[in-house]
Amino acid sequence: MSAIPRTVATPDFLPFTRLTIDEATIEGVADVLRSGWITSGPMVKEFEARLSDHCGGRPVRAFNSGTCTMEIALRIAGIGAHSNTDEVITTPLTWVSTSNIVLDVGAKPVFADIDPVTRNIDLDRVEAAINANTRAIIPVDLSGLPVDRDRLYRIANQPRVQRHRLRVVEDAAQSFGSNWNGKPIGTSGDFVSFSFHANKNITTIEGGCLVLNDEAEAKLADQYRLQGVVRSGLDGMEVERVGGKYNLTDVAARVGLGQLPHLEEFTNKRRDLARHYFDCLDANFCKQIDCRLPVADFAQSNWHMFQVILPEAHLAARRMKRADVMAALHDRGIGTGVHYPAIHLFALYRRLGWKEGDFPHAEYAGRNTLTLPLFPSMTRSDVERVVDALQAVLRGA
Ligand SMILES: Cc1ncc(COP(=O)(O)O)c(C=O)c1O
């Protein structure tokens, strides 16, 4: 099989995701550029206010990535600052930034394998992994499917656990617009981190935000966001701690402000298309060859991605691997993605001691997961085209 070309082959090529940005947003960005104030200013403040509305009035700060929001949450909680024995429990099946930030602050990631059905962290394993060094849990809502928040906070709030002041940093990078039992993600819980990277359901091109518990945490977030600086009066400046350069620009915030009003429409469209995937896929065939479908949740998930776990043994019998399926779909004008390989098998993490066999469910998913096209401007006939092509490739046609 040929390598997958990095360029798009035909005009009707269907990528796995595509941005929807309206003309009013493009005009709004042009206005910001003309205004003379393009870095953090009034647009960022306005964006934070709208995000806070979305999160039930909780304090929210915007940043230039979802990665740094999680790092700052750990710093606010003092994790890794005083002891290199601090442990943070997270999933091995996520974008690698989720665990890189744990290393960044000087703490130790502790992985708990996924539940093979939801593909999210297995909360039984989280509970079993908690010890006296555990300082935080970072659950990830993979593809937008929310981790069970009731169970998560029951575990985090147990008296034996709270003796160690354990915190939760919800990596909700993929779940803006999802809800748990009707409550939008971000309206409750401890720290909640969202990403607005270009592939996310709502974008600022690059960017993210952190939902905080109170104004004291928000003040710390302000400092960590920009070099630790605290301003007072017209000309006062003090530096209290080491901060980074994590501020969002007004240009990016204006993109986000143009995206937010579309959240419900985008989410509904994604749910409708996901439902259509289930209607079109041949469930018996998938079961027979062990091609695993995602959880059919059309009420809580924002369907950030539609991912199947390819049938490894079925493909191996045909001397095929995931890359061959991707190439065959690409030849039929369909783009796919891989989100994600299991983190603990990356060279960096292997050097820290992890190895094959440590987290078998995450490893199987990491080797075989395939992200199919899903974005709001897609049509139902696009879904049908993807399903026909995928099933033909799996049938060996
Ligand atoms: C699960 C998860 N966590 C964290 C991030 C990091 O977000 P960002 O790319 O905005 O830094 C992403 C982004 O892809 C993600 O999908």
The ligand as a Gaussian input file, in Angstrom:
#p B3LYP/6-31G(d) Opt

LIG

0 1
 C       -7.798000      15.350000      25.519000
 C       -6.977000      16.564000      25.246000
 N       -6.292000      17.123000      26.252000
 C       -5.561000      18.218000      26.070000
 C       -5.467000      18.832000      24.843000
 C       -4.591000      20.028000      24.692000
 O       -5.228000      21.138000      24.156000
 P       -4.398000      22.191000      23.308000
 O       -4.044000      21.580000      22.006000
 O       -5.358000      23.350000      23.175000
 O       -3.211000      22.555000      24.104000
 C       -6.162000      18.295000      23.756000
 C       -6.077000      18.878000      22.424000
 O       -6.017000      18.198000      21.424000
 C       -6.926000      17.125000      23.972000
 O       -7.619000      16.558000      22.964000

